[in-house]
């Protein structure tokens, strides 16, 4: 009988929209690899412009994206001192490694992700 060859497929992007504190802890604070966290508010127009850009770049770069509604999760927003929306924080293995504020254009978001 011939040995079976196994191969691992590339890790796929996970998108976690409007997560709660429990999911945030599991996927971000206790997670592994790079995770982008988009802190937004439903009433924030720049947030509405940035989220699709983040989704596109995260998919292209094959990294996870978590979105946090600051009005629904003010404890998490306070913990990370979110003062302006949108704010994007990059986590690596559960630790903050970089961040930016404001609705950046796609080329700038790509450059931010590539710098991680």
QUICOR-V488354 format. One line per field, one symbol per residue. burial: 1 if it has 16 or more other ideal C-beta (glycine too) atoms within 10 Angstrom, else 0. A space follows every 50 residues. Layout:
burial->???
//
This chain:
burial->00000000000000010010000100110010011111111001011001 10111011001011111111001001100101001111111000000010 0011000011011000
//
